[in-house]
Amino acid sequence: MPIVRNVSRAVSQLLQSSGCGCGISVVPVRCIGVSPRQVASDASFHSVSFSESDHPRVLITGGLGQLGVGLAKLLRRRFGKSNVILSDIRKPADNVFYSGPFIYADILDYKNLREIVVNNRITWLFHYSALLSAVGEANVPLARAVNITGLHNVLDIAAEHNLRLFVPSTIGAFGPTSPRDPTPDLCIQRPRTIYGVSKVHAELMGEYYHYRYGLDFRCLRYPGIISADSQPGGGTTDYAVQIFHDAIKTGKFQCNLKPDTRLPMMYIDDCLKATLEVMEAPAEALSMRTYNISAMSFTPEELAQEVQKHVSELQVTYNVDEVRQAIADSWPMNFDDRNARRDWGWKHDYDLPELVTTMFSFLGSESRIAQAN
């Protein structure tokens, strides 16, 4: 039985209104109910060749965020294009839509999500639907619905249909009373954002479903993720992406965190590699269900200095956002990820200099193409 099937009209109205008057826009989300949309039985992604039949059948929810598109590319190379279905409630760009199977999936619509899993014989589910830290604080009711109620739907469906389920967690799952340098896998957490609270809830619920129902639940606590092919999406660590765009476009960057704010970070390729590795790891190799992973740790000032080696004229100023700074000050400065390295062989490839070089290589090429066009 699903934990939640229906919500009241009052909650529906609540989710449609902002939690504050700050004007921050959020992705519209429909309330739980019976969806009129059916997945067509003759859709092209239902056809699987015999050679692909032994691969997992993958669904990625919230797939148009920072990580979903890149993960889909990686998984399609490994398991075949037709075996990996990307989904979201937003309309994809043409390049995403034509790169492989894409469908509409609303995690708050239990019936629709269940139909998708059944009709497409899903065996692995990557649950990326979530409101991030800063956006979540601006609209707590919506964050609670997406990050918690949506999770409950996913857990119930995954347990019912014997899926291998991946749910990402975050540095935001820790709080000011957590040990910060380094932060181990197991310690007091007590986050102070709805995003962090919902991620601790996801970790514990996933572990409970594993021990109570045998659900193959796997989770990684991501550090701040830096990627060149996505725009900042409302997270506290997004300054580390924005600086590259501003360095190329204007030569001026205003940081919303203090220059000495140290946080763990990772290039997206390492993040996606770790995600696939933990999902492919033998169950007997996993000593826990939620792992820290780390690659590097730096401050805005250290990042700016490395960026200025490539764009010497970059001007950096600081205009501290008190909300984001308070969030960052409650998060780990360094992750202890020795258990991931021991249990399933996690090893990162990118350090800070290589990350910066790679970002400029990607964005510089993109900028030159745009100018030529």
Disulfide bonds with the S-S distance in Angstrom:
Cys20-Cys22 2.47
